[in-house]
């Protein structure tokens, strides 16, 4: 039985991780931690756990963590995580990190987009990128896994088969995506206040969104050569989910029938990616670790769609999928 700690348990991803672990037959939740001002009984923070989980969320104690946990799901914010992850690893605890601190292999790119100096480049070089469908073999041997961002997960799975087979031009892949309001996290803000969000949709992070270099890194690694990505996110008036539309130029003539076969072959045996017969719906994947994809050709352009739950496949579910892989468990435990 894998003993699991959640560091940063008071946020949305912490709560989703608890939910999954409560039904996980191969893992046991043993420790919950958060900032001192966010500590207390977890069921008081999230009423959904009343009668199901009454664990106490406490300030992080590394000695206790080492005694009670085999792995930590680190749900700390960007820029904060890299201050704690080295100490967890030194204590002998494996880590699946939810932040961006170990995703971008080019330190200069990280420092440009996140505006801080990276303080743990040694572990950055060792971290496996945690997108199982593309990098499973590296995840198996990892002590530290960088859980991907939600937008990069949906966008990359939408076009990975095309990139792997070299069927599209790498000069410019365009990603247009819409996420639900939970993508902004638990802390309230004026922009995501109900009167502003309701019956509204808007673009943000125009040309500067932090997930753009991450998407480029994944797609370049998949293609085996540099891929240039134009990424534009939007947020809509729904709680959870991401719908991504990815546009690319084929290198030669391609038909819808060829695309369907390519995708079905590429994702054959993948437990959480399903190829659909039409555009996927966010509601169909809400609350699940599934990614629904659909490729097609429109006026000579390859258009690929994907839908994921940003809090599950885009965060907590994918983290536990990675945890399962690290410990040699059935990859679907807790997730089906």
C-alpha positions as CSV (number, residue, x, y, z in Angstrom):
1,X,0.0,0.0,0.0
2,X,1.5,3.3,-1.1
3,X,1.4,6.0,1.6
4,X,0.5,9.4,0.1
5,X,0.8,12.9,1.5
6,X,-0.7,16.0,0.0
7,X,1.2,19.2,0.4
8,X,-1.1,22.2,-0.2
9,X,-4.3,20.3,0.6
10,X,-6.5,23.3,1.0
11,X,-6.8,24.2,-2.7
12,X,-8.9,22.7,-5.5
13,X,-6.3,20.3,-6.7
14,X,-5.7,19.1,-3.1
15,X,-9.4,18.4,-2.7
16,X,-9.6,16.5,-6.0
17,X,-6.6,14.4,-5.0
18,X,-8.2,13.5,-1.7
19,X,-11.4,12.5,-3.6
20,X,-9.5,10.1,-5.9
21,X,-7.4,8.6,-3.1
22,X,-10.5,7.8,-1.0
23,X,-11.4,5.3,-3.7
24,X,-7.9,4.1,-4.5
25,X,-7.3,0.4,-3.6
26,X,-3.5,0.6,-3.8
27,X,-2.8,3.8,-1.9
28,X,-3.6,5.3,1.5
29,X,-3.8,9.0,2.4
30,X,-1.6,9.5,5.4
31,X,-0.8,13.2,5.7
32,X,-2.3,16.5,4.8
33,X,-0.4,19.8,4.9
34,X,-1.0,23.5,4.1
35,X,0.1,27.0,5.2
36,X,-0.5,27.6,8.9
37,X,-3.4,29.9,8.2
38,X,-5.1,27.3,6.1
39,X,-4.9,24.4,8.5
40,X,-7.7,22.6,10.3
41,X,-10.1,19.7,9.7
42,X,-10.4,19.0,6.0
43,X,-14.1,18.4,6.2
44,X,-14.5,21.9,7.6
45,X,-12.8,23.3,4.5
46,X,-14.6,21.1,2.0
47,X,-18.0,19.9,3.2
48,X,-18.0,17.1,0.6
49,X,-15.7,15.2,2.9
50,X,-17.9,15.2,6.0
51,X,-18.3,11.6,7.2
52,X,-15.8,10.5,4.6
53,X,-12.5,12.1,5.6
54,X,-11.9,13.9,8.9
55,X,-8.1,14.2,8.7
56,X,-6.4,17.3,10.1
57,X,-4.5,19.6,7.7
58,X,-1.3,20.7,9.5
59,X,1.8,22.8,8.9
60,X,4.5,20.9,7.0
61,X,6.8,18.8,9.2
62,X,9.4,17.2,7.0
63,X,10.5,14.7,9.7
64,X,6.9,13.5,10.1
65,X,6.4,13.4,6.3
66,X,9.4,11.1,5.9
67,X,7.9,8.8,8.6
68,X,4.4,8.5,7.2
69,X,4.7,8.9,3.4
70,X,6.2,7.2,0.4
71,X,5.2,10.0,-2.1
72,X,4.0,13.6,-1.8
73,X,1.6,15.2,-4.2
74,X,2.9,18.7,-4.1
75,X,0.1,21.2,-4.8
76,X,2.0,24.3,-4.0
77,X,2.0,27.4,-6.2
78,X,4.6,28.1,-8.9
79,X,7.8,29.7,-7.5
80,X,7.0,28.2,-4.0
81,X,7.3,24.6,-4.8
82,X,11.0,24.6,-5.7
83,X,11.7,25.7,-2.1
84,X,10.2,22.6,-0.6
85,X,10.6,19.8,-3.2
86,X,14.4,19.4,-2.6
87,X,13.8,18.8,1.1
88,X,11.1,16.2,0.4
89,X,13.4,14.3,-1.9
90,X,16.3,14.5,0.6
91,X,13.9,13.0,3.2
92,X,13.4,10.0,0.9
93,X,9.9,10.9,-0.3
94,X,9.1,10.7,-4.0
95,X,7.3,13.8,-5.4
96,X,4.7,14.5,-8.1
97,X,4.8,18.3,-8.4
98,X,1.8,20.2,-9.6
99,X,3.6,23.5,-10.2
100,X,5.5,24.7,-13.2
101,X,8.8,24.7,-11.4
102,X,10.1,21.5,-12.9
103,X,8.3,21.5,-16.2
104,X,10.5,23.8,-18.4
105,X,13.9,22.3,-19.1
106,X,15.3,25.6,-20.3
107,X,16.0,27.6,-17.1
108,X,16.1,30.9,-19.0
109,X,12.6,30.3,-20.4
110,X,11.3,29.6,-17.0
111,X,12.9,32.7,-15.5
112,X,11.5,34.8,-18.3
113,X,7.9,33.6,-18.0
114,X,7.7,33.3,-14.2
115,X,9.8,36.3,-13.3
116,X,12.0,34.6,-10.7
117,X,15.4,32.9,-10.5
118,X,15.2,29.1,-10.5
119,X,16.7,27.8,-7.3
120,X,16.7,24.0,-7.9
121,X,18.3,23.4,-11.3
122,X,19.8,20.1,-10.1
123,X,16.4,18.5,-9.6
124,X,15.0,20.3,-12.6
125,X,17.5,18.3,-14.8
126,X,16.4,15.0,-13.2
127,X,12.6,15.5,-13.3
128,X,10.5,13.5,-15.6
129,X,7.7,15.3,-17.5
130,X,4.5,13.6,-16.4
131,X,2.4,13.2,-19.5
132,X,2.0,9.4,-19.5
133,X,0.8,8.9,-23.0
134,X,4.0,10.4,-24.4
135,X,6.7,10.0,-21.7
136,X,5.6,6.9,-19.7
137,X,9.0,5.1,-19.8
138,X,10.8,8.1,-18.2
139,X,8.1,8.4,-15.5
140,X,8.6,4.8,-14.4
141,X,12.1,5.5,-13.1
142,X,11.5,8.9,-11.7
143,X,11.9,10.2,-8.1
144,X,10.4,13.6,-9.2
145,X,7.7,14.0,-11.8
146,X,6.6,17.4,-13.1
147,X,2.9,17.2,-13.6
148,X,1.9,19.0,-16.8
149,X,-0.2,22.1,-17.0
150,X,-3.9,21.6,-17.9
151,X,-3.8,23.5,-21.2
152,X,-0.6,21.7,-22.4
153,X,-2.2,18.4,-21.6
154,X,-5.2,19.0,-23.8
155,X,-3.4,20.7,-26.6
156,X,-0.6,18.1,-26.8
157,X,-2.8,15.1,-26.8
158,X,-4.9,16.6,-29.6
159,X,-2.0,16.6,-32.0
160,X,0.6,14.2,-30.7
161,X,0.0,11.5,-33.3
162,X,0.5,14.0,-36.1
163,X,3.7,15.3,-34.6
164,X,5.1,11.9,-33.9
165,X,4.6,10.8,-37.5
166,X,5.8,14.1,-39.0
167,X,2.6,14.7,-40.9
168,X,2.2,18.5,-40.1
169,X,4.4,21.6,-40.5
170,X,6.2,22.6,-37.4
171,X,6.5,26.3,-38.2
172,X,3.2,27.3,-36.6
173,X,0.7,25.2,-34.7
174,X,-2.2,27.3,-33.4
175,X,-3.9,26.4,-30.2
176,X,-7.2,28.0,-29.2
177,X,-8.6,26.8,-25.9
178,X,-11.4,27.7,-23.4
179,X,-11.2,26.7,-19.8
180,X,-13.7,26.9,-16.9
181,X,-13.4,29.3,-14.0
182,X,-11.8,26.8,-11.7
183,X,-8.6,27.2,-13.8
184,X,-8.0,30.4,-11.9
185,X,-7.7,28.6,-8.6
186,X,-9.6,28.8,-5.3
187,X,-8.7,32.4,-4.3
188,X,-11.4,34.9,-5.3
189,X,-10.7,37.8,-7.7
190,X,-12.8,40.5,-9.3
191,X,-12.2,39.1,-12.8
192,X,-13.7,35.8,-11.8
193,X,-16.5,37.2,-9.6
194,X,-19.8,35.7,-10.6
195,X,-21.4,38.9,-12.0
196,X,-18.4,39.2,-14.4
197,X,-18.1,35.5,-15.3
198,X,-21.8,34.7,-15.8
199,X,-22.9,34.8,-19.5
200,X,-19.4,36.0,-20.4
201,X,-16.3,34.7,-22.2
202,X,-13.0,36.5,-22.6
203,X,-9.4,36.0,-23.8
204,X,-6.5,36.5,-21.4
205,X,-2.7,36.1,-21.4
206,X,-2.5,37.3,-25.0
207,X,0.8,36.4,-26.3
208,X,2.4,35.9,-22.9
209,X,0.6,32.9,-21.3
210,X,3.0,30.8,-19.3
211,X,1.7,27.6,-20.8
212,X,2.9,28.6,-24.3
213,X,6.5,27.5,-23.9
214,X,5.4,24.4,-22.1
215,X,3.2,23.4,-25.0
216,X,6.1,24.1,-27.4
217,X,8.4,21.9,-25.3
218,X,6.1,19.0,-25.3
219,X,5.3,19.3,-29.0
220,X,9.0,19.7,-29.9
221,X,9.9,16.6,-27.9
222,X,7.2,14.6,-29.5
223,X,8.1,15.8,-33.0
224,X,11.8,15.4,-32.5
225,X,12.4,18.9,-33.8
226,X,11.4,22.5,-32.8
227,X,7.7,23.3,-33.1
228,X,6.5,26.9,-32.9
229,X,3.1,27.3,-31.1
230,X,0.7,30.3,-31.1
231,X,-1.4,29.7,-28.0
232,X,-4.5,31.7,-27.0
233,X,-6.5,30.8,-23.9
234,X,-10.0,31.9,-23.0
235,X,-12.2,31.5,-19.9
236,X,-15.9,30.7,-20.0
237,X,-18.8,30.7,-17.5
238,X,-18.5,27.0,-16.5
239,X,-16.8,25.4,-13.5
240,X,-14.5,22.9,-15.0
241,X,-13.1,21.5,-18.2
242,X,-11.0,22.6,-21.2
243,X,-11.9,22.4,-24.9
244,X,-8.9,22.8,-27.1
245,X,-9.0,23.4,-30.9
246,X,-5.6,23.0,-32.6
247,X,-4.9,24.1,-36.2
248,X,-2.0,22.8,-38.3
249,X,-0.9,22.6,-41.9
250,X,-0.4,19.1,-43.3
251,X,2.8,18.3,-45.2
252,X,0.8,16.4,-47.9
253,X,-2.7,15.4,-48.7
254,X,-4.5,13.7,-45.7
255,X,-8.0,12.4,-45.4
256,X,-10.4,12.1,-42.5
257,X,-10.2,8.3,-42.8
258,X,-6.4,8.4,-42.5
259,X,-6.6,10.6,-39.4
260,X,-9.1,8.4,-37.6
261,X,-6.9,5.3,-38.2
262,X,-3.7,7.2,-37.2
263,X,-5.3,8.3,-33.9
264,X,-6.9,5.0,-33.1
265,X,-3.6,3.2,-33.7
266,X,-1.6,5.8,-31.7
267,X,-3.9,5.7,-28.7
268,X,-4.6,2.0,-28.8
269,X,-4.1,0.6,-25.3
270,X,-4.1,4.0,-23.7
271,X,-6.7,3.8,-20.9
272,X,-7.6,7.5,-20.7
273,X,-7.6,8.8,-24.3
274,X,-10.6,8.1,-26.5
275,X,-11.0,9.0,-30.1
276,X,-14.4,10.4,-30.9
277,X,-16.5,10.5,-34.0
278,X,-17.2,14.2,-33.6
279,X,-16.2,17.3,-31.6
280,X,-15.9,16.3,-27.9
281,X,-17.9,17.9,-25.1
282,X,-16.5,19.2,-21.9
283,X,-19.5,17.8,-20.0
284,X,-18.6,14.3,-21.2
285,X,-15.2,14.3,-19.4
286,X,-16.1,16.4,-16.3
287,X,-15.1,14.6,-13.2
288,X,-13.0,12.0,-15.1
289,X,-9.4,11.5,-16.1
290,X,-10.3,11.0,-19.7
291,X,-9.2,13.0,-22.7
292,X,-11.6,12.9,-25.7
293,X,-10.0,13.7,-29.1
294,X,-11.3,14.2,-32.6
295,X,-9.2,15.0,-35.7
296,X,-10.6,16.3,-39.0
297,X,-9.6,18.2,-42.2
298,X,-11.2,21.5,-43.0
299,X,-10.2,23.3,-46.2
300,X,-6.8,21.8,-46.3
301,X,-6.1,22.5,-42.6
302,X,-5.9,19.7,-40.0
303,X,-8.2,20.7,-37.1
304,X,-7.9,18.6,-33.9
305,X,-10.2,18.9,-30.9
306,X,-9.7,17.7,-27.3
307,X,-11.7,17.9,-24.1
308,X,-10.4,17.3,-20.6
309,X,-11.4,18.1,-17.0
310,X,-8.7,20.7,-16.0
311,X,-8.8,19.6,-12.4
312,X,-8.6,15.8,-13.1
313,X,-6.7,14.9,-16.3
314,X,-5.3,18.5,-16.2
315,X,-4.1,18.2,-12.6
316,X,-5.0,15.7,-9.8
317,X,-6.0,12.7,-11.8
318,X,-3.0,12.9,-14.0
319,X,-0.8,13.2,-10.9
320,X,-2.2,10.0,-9.4
321,X,-1.9,8.3,-12.8
322,X,1.8,9.3,-12.6
323,X,2.0,8.1,-9.0
324,X,0.6,4.7,-10.1
325,X,3.2,4.4,-12.8
326,X,6.1,5.3,-10.4
327,X,5.1,2.6,-8.0
328,X,4.3,-0.1,-10.6
329,X,0.5,-0.1,-9.8
330,X,-2.3,-0.5,-12.3
331,X,-2.3,2.9,-14.0
332,X,-6.1,3.2,-13.7
333,X,-6.4,2.7,-9.9
334,X,-8.6,5.3,-8.4
335,X,-9.3,6.8,-11.8
336,X,-12.0,4.5,-13.3
